[in-house]
Amino acid sequence: MLEVILKRFEMPDETRHFEKGKFEIVRLGSMTIGRATYEPGWKWSEHVGSQIGKQYCDVEHVGLVVSGIATAAMVGGEIIEMTPGTLFYIPQTPHDSWVVGDEPYVSLHFLGADHYTK
């Protein structure tokens, strides 16, 4: 018999906390889905990378911006802005990211959530 699984981010399987943010993880069968919540002023290289000894994130991401605005900057020079409703793919290329403006940024991550912040 197939089992239906229902979960909510209000009760995640795991929460990874760091300065100015958190990354909540929910596991559904073979999938791992993450919800990133970052406060204004958050920057990956400062608030995540410095904790794990990395200057850049090298995780491949597929996600959806729920609210707020963030910028992702690839080491090669490409810079993208991610706004609410944007579906994004960021390759496994070194990149930094930061919140733009004074509103918290929230996004869902459908690929890369297992490896993010590790």
Summary of the structure (lengths in Angstrom):
residues: 118
radius of gyration: 14.1
end to end distance: 35.5
largest distance: 50.6
contacts: 322
relative contact order: 0.25
helix: 8%
strand: 48%
